[in-house]
Amino acid sequence: MGSELFGYDPGRIVAAHRHRRPWSRALAAVLTSTLPALPAAGASAQGLAALEGIAVGHHTLAERPTGCTVVLTEAGAVAAVDVRGAAPGTRETALLDPVNTVQEVHAVVLAGGSAFGLAAADGVMRYLSERNVGFETGAARVPIVPAAILYDLGIGDPAIRPTADCGYRAAAAARSGALEEGSVGAGTGATVGKLGGPGRAMKGGIGTALLTLPGGVQVAALMAVNAVGDVHDPETGALVAGVRTTDGREIAGAREILRRPPPPDARNGANTTIGVVATNVALTQAQLGIVARMAHDGLARAVRPAHTPADGDTIFALSTGRRTGPINLLQIGALAADVTAEAIVRAVREAAGLPGYPAVRDLKEHTR
């Protein structure tokens, strides 16, 4: 049996979300020509929202599926950004240059929907404005809300994408503490391993990770993983998710595709891994720029290839400033790379499969 085992039909995705059966039953459904269904999203974990001063909320548009994720810092957080992919979709990133006036942000938005998804930031601005949160201009407080998007329009009906309402709802749902991971928020329609074409790709998602050192220094990450490349576990070198074999039953990886003609099948700009790293240590915007840059090293360890012409890889770095004192910037940057890689791996391990895009857990179950 070939790759039609995981055949993709956008019309079936809409109905699939209304059933939510485990993948094993969905697989049986495909084999008996009935409707496949989606399992629930992944686990909750301590991560970015464990930092004091940060809350995170998801809103999922299950009818497509797609969604957005909002990182709220209502008291303000110093912020920087580093864009490495060649096909980014962003908003309000120029003001994060250390030479510019504004130094703090009040939220960061991660969304699906390609450039359409940037509209989610409008809803977050409305949410914050209603609470009188923002940069004081004299006439009004203006919320500073940078954003980045990923391309997931190939999943389901592309006319359904995150809007301002999606951003508002995600902001209203933001909480501190444990976060839901996997196929939720900005990771809902994310996929990975697309160098063999969409018929051999797998499900991506959103994941988080946290490191707390003796003495209280914290560094965390939240990553939405929609890479054209494969995902590897840097700790073991293992290939976790990526291009599947032609029969769709196992993970083959992109290595051989990249080493032979014809060119890999990847649409420019139709991918992207985006996320946020944060620390409770008080850092300047220039220092956070270094942290964001080093966090990309973690992305490159976990995603192969990374920063390609077909990705818009973007990482924001935040400092809540709750911990003052001596700063070891090298240490914080190195930890940012570690949590970035861990969050990426968690994103695909906690994801739930879609018709045509099995998740890591699906292939494991199927090959037992």
Residue pairs with C-beta under 8 A, 6 or more apart in sequence:
1 247
2 246
2 247
2 248
3 199
3 200
3 244
3 246
3 247
3 248
4 248
5 27
5 30
5 31
5 247
5 248
5 249
6 30
6 248
6 355
6 356
6 357
6 358
7 30
7 355
7 356
8 198
8 199
8 354
8 355
8 356
8 357
9 355
9 356
10 155
10 156
10 157
12 35
12 36
12 355
13 38
13 64
13 65
13 155
13 156
13 354
13 355
14 63
14 64
14 156
14 157
15 35
16 26
16 35
16 36
16 37
16 38
16 354
16 355
17 37
17 38
17 62
17 63
17 65
19 35
19 37
19 38
20 37
20 38
20 39
20 40
21 29
21 37
21 38
21 39
22 39
23 39
23 352
23 353
23 358
23 359
23 361
23 362
23 365
23 366
24 365
24 366
25 37
26 36
26 37
26 38
26 39
26 353
26 355
27 36
27 362
27 366
29 35
29 36
29 37
30 36
30 355
36 355
38 65
38 183
38 352
38 353
38 354
39 352
39 353
40 352
41 60
41 180
41 181
41 182
41 183
41 184
41 350
41 352
42 180
42 181
42 182
42 183
42 184
42 205
42 349
42 350
42 351
42 352
43 180
43 181
43 182
43 350
44 178
44 179
44 180
44 181
45 178
45 179
45 181
45 207
45 208
45 209
45 346
46 177
46 178
46 179
46 208
46 210
47 178
47 179
47 181
47 207
47 208
47 209
47 210
47 220
47 221
47 222
47 343
48 54
48 56
48 71
48 179
48 208
48 210
48 220
48 221
48 222
48 276
48 278
49 55
49 56
49 174
49 175
49 176
49 177
49 178
49 179
49 208
50 176
50 177
50 178
50 210
50 218
50 220
51 210
51 218
51 220
51 278
51 279
51 280
51 320
51 322
52 176
52 280
52 320
52 322
53 73
53 75
53 77
53 280
53 320
53 322
54 71
54 72
54 73
54 77
54 176
54 278
54 318
54 320
55 71
55 72
55 74
55 174
55 175
55 176
56 69
56 70
56 71
56 72
56 174
56 175
56 179
56 208
56 222
57 69
57 70
57 72
57 169
57 170
57 171
57 172
57 173
57 174
57 175
57 185
58 67
58 68
58 69
58 70
58 170
58 173
58 180
58 184
58 185
58 186
58 206
59 67
59 68
59 69
59 70
59 162
59 166
59 167
59 169
59 170
59 173
59 185
60 66
60 67
60 184
60 185
60 188
61 67
61 160
61 161
61 162
61 166
61 188
62 188
63 156
63 157
63 160
64 155
64 156
64 157
64 160
64 161
64 188
64 189
65 155
65 156
65 183
65 188
65 189
65 354
66 112
66 113
66 117
66 152
66 155
66 156
66 160
66 161
66 162
66 188
66 189
67 111
67 112
67 162
67 166
67 170
67 184
67 185
67 186
67 187
67 188
67 189
68 109
68 110
68 111
68 112
68 113
68 117
68 120
68 162
68 166
68 167
68 170
68 185
68 186
69 109
69 110
69 111
69 170
69 184
69 185
69 186
69 187
69 206
69 222
69 224
70 107
70 108
70 109
70 110
70 120
70 124
70 167
70 170
70 171
70 174
71 107
71 108
71 109
71 110
71 174
71 222
71 276
71 278
71 318
72 106
72 107
72 124
72 171
72 174
73 104
73 105
73 106
73 107
73 108
73 318
73 320
74 106
74 107
74 128
74 131
74 133
75 320
76 104
76 105
76 106
77 104
77 105
77 106
77 278
77 318
77 319
77 320
77 321
78 103
78 104
78 282
78 283
78 284
78 285
78 288
78 318
78 319
78 321
79 96
79 103
79 104
79 105
79 108
79 146
79 285
79 288
79 316
79 317
79 318
79 319
80 96
80 98
80 285
80 286
80 288
80 289
80 291
80 292
80 316
80 317
81 90
81 93
81 96
81 146
81 289
81 292
81 314
81 315
81 316
81 317
82 289
82 292
82 293
82 295
82 296
82 314
82 315
82 317
83 90
83 93
83 312
83 313
83 314
84 296
84 299
84 306
84 307
84 313
84 314
84 315
85 272
85 273
85 307
85 308
85 311
85 312
85 313
85 314
86 307
86 308
86 309
86 310
86 311
86 312
87 268
87 269
87 271
87 272
87 309
87 310
87 311
87 312
88 148
88 272
88 312
88 313
88 314
89 114
89 115
89 117
89 118
89 148
89 149
89 150
89 151
89 269
89 272
89 312
90 118
90 146
90 147
90 148
90 149
90 312
90 314
91 109
91 118
91 121
91 145
91 146
91 147
91 148
92 105
92 121
92 144
92 145
92 146
92 147
93 146
93 148
93 314
94 100
95 101
95 102
95 144
95 146
96 105
96 146
96 285
96 316
98 284
98 285
98 286
98 289
102 135
102 144
103 285
104 135
104 144
105 144
105 145
105 146
105 318
106 128
106 133
106 134
106 135
106 143
106 144
106 145
107 121
107 124
107 128
107 143
107 144
107 145
107 171
108 145
108 146
108 147
108 148
108 276
108 316
108 318
109 118
109 120
109 121
109 124
109 145
109 146
109 147
109 148
109 167
109 170
110 147
110 148
110 149
110 150
110 185
110 186
110 206
110 222
110 224
110 274
110 275
110 276
111 117
111 118
111 120
111 147
111 148
111 149
111 150
111 162
111 166
111 167
111 186
112 149
112 150
112 151
112 152
112 161
112 162
112 186
112 188
112 189
112 190
112 226
113 120
113 149
113 152
113 153
113 161
113 162
114 149
114 150
114 151
114 152
114 153
114 161
114 269
115 149
116 149
116 161
116 162
117 147
117 149
117 150
117 161
117 162
118 147
118 149
119 162
119 163
119 164
119 167
120 147
120 162
120 163
120 164
120 166
120 167
120 170
121 145
121 146
121 147
121 167
122 164
122 167
123 163
123 164
123 165
123 166
123 167
123 168
123 169
123 170
123 171
124 143
124 145
124 167
124 168
124 170
124 171
125 143
125 145
126 164
126 168
127 167
127 168
127 171
127 172
128 134
128 143
128 145
128 171
129 140
129 141
129 143
132 141
133 141
133 143
134 140
134 141
134 142
134 143
134 144
135 141
135 142
135 143
135 144
146 316
148 272
148 274
148 312
148 314
148 316
149 272
149 274
149 312
150 186
150 190
150 224
150 226
150 271
150 272
150 273
150 274
150 312
151 226
151 269
151 270
151 271
151 272
151 312
152 188
152 189
152 190
152 191
152 226
153 161
153 270
154 198
154 270
155 189
155 191
155 354
155 357
156 189
170 185
179 208
179 222
181 187
181 205
181 206
181 207
181 208
181 346
181 347
181 350
182 205
182 206
182 207
182 347
182 350
182 351
182 352
183 190
183 203
183 205
183 351
183 352
183 354
183 359
184 205
184 206
185 206
185 224
186 206
186 224
186 274
187 204
187 205
187 206
187 207
187 224
187 225
187 226
187 347
187 351
188 205
189 226
189 354
190 203
190 204
190 205
190 206
190 224
190 225
190 226
190 347
190 351
191 198
191 201
191 202
191 203
191 204
191 226
191 357
192 201
192 202
192 203
192 204
192 225
192 226
192 227
192 228
192 229
192 230
192 231
192 241
192 242
192 303
192 348
193 200
193 201
193 202
193 227
193 229
193 230
193 231
193 241
193 242
193 243
193 244
193 251
193 253
193 254
194 201
194 227
194 228
194 243
194 265
194 266
194 270
194 271
195 228
195 229
195 243
195 254
195 257
195 258
195 264
195 265
195 266
196 243
196 244
196 252
196 254
196 257
196 264
196 265
197 265
198 356
199 248
199 356
200 243
200 244
200 245
200 246
200 248
200 252
201 243
201 244
201 357
202 241
202 242
202 244
202 251
202 348
202 357
202 358
202 359
202 360
202 363
203 241
203 348
203 351
203 352
203 353
203 354
203 357
203 358
203 359
203 360
203 362
204 224
204 225
204 226
204 227
204 231
204 241
204 347
204 348
204 351
205 224
205 225
205 347
205 348
205 350
205 351
205 352
205 359
206 222
206 223
206 224
206 225
206 347
207 222
207 223
207 225
207 342
207 343
207 344
207 345
207 346
207 347
207 348
207 349
207 350
208 220
208 221
208 222
208 223
208 343
208 346
209 220
209 221
209 338
209 339
209 340
209 342
209 343
209 346
210 218
210 219
210 220
210 339
211 218
211 219
211 220
211 335
211 338
211 339
212 218
213 335
216 280
216 323
217 279
217 280
217 281
217 323
217 331
217 332
218 279
218 280
218 281
218 323
219 277
219 278
219 279
219 332
219 335
219 336
219 338
219 339
220 277
220 278
220 279
220 339
221 275
221 276
221 277
221 278
221 295
221 298
221 336
221 339
221 340
221 342
221 343
222 275
222 276
222 343
223 273
223 274
223 275
223 299
223 340
223 343
223 344
223 347
224 273
224 274
224 275
224 347
225 231
225 273
225 303
225 344
225 347
225 348
226 271
226 272
226 273
226 274
227 271
227 272
227 273
227 303
227 306
227 311
228 266
228 270
228 271
228 305
228 308
228 310
228 311
229 242
229 254
229 303
229 304
229 305
229 306
229 308
229 311
230 239
230 240
230 241
230 242
230 243
230 251
230 253
230 254
230 303
230 304
231 239
231 240
231 241
231 242
231 302
231 303
231 344
231 345
231 347
231 348
232 238
232 239
232 240
232 301
232 302
232 303
232 304
233 240
233 302
233 345
234 298
234 301
234 302
234 341
234 345
239 251
239 253
240 251
240 345
240 348
240 349
240 360
241 251
241 348
241 349
241 359
241 360
242 251
242 252
242 253
242 254
243 251
243 252
243 253
243 254
243 257
244 250
244 251
244 252
244 358
244 363
245 251
245 252
248 358
249 363
249 366
249 367
250 363
250 367
251 363
254 264
254 304
254 305
257 264
258 264
258 305
266 308
266 310
267 310
268 309
268 310
269 310
269 312
270 310
271 308
271 310
271 311
271 312
272 311
272 312
272 313
272 314
273 299
273 303
273 306
273 311
273 313
273 344
274 312
274 313
274 314
274 315
275 314
275 315
275 316
275 340
275 343
276 315
276 316
276 317
276 318
277 291
277 292
277 295
277 315
277 316
277 317
277 318
277 336
277 339
277 340
278 317
278 318
278 319
278 320
279 291
279 318
279 319
279 320
279 332
279 336
280 319
280 320
280 321
280 322
280 323
281 319
281 321
281 323
281 327
281 332
282 319
282 321
282 322
282 323
282 324
282 327
283 291
283 319
283 321
283 327
283 329
283 332
287 319
287 327
287 329
288 317
288 318
288 319
289 317
290 329
290 333
291 317
291 329
291 332
291 333
291 336
292 315
292 316
292 317
292 336
293 333
294 333
294 334
294 336
294 337
295 315
295 317
295 333
295 336
295 337
295 340
296 306
296 307
296 313
296 315
296 337
296 340
297 337
297 340
298 336
298 337
298 338
298 339
298 340
298 341
298 342
298 344
299 306
299 307
299 313
299 315
299 340
299 341
299 344
300 306
300 307
301 337
301 341
302 340
302 341
302 344
302 345
303 313
303 344
306 313
307 313
315 340
317 336
348 359
348 360
349 360
349 361
351 359
351 360
351 361
352 359
352 361
353 359
353 361
353 362
358 366
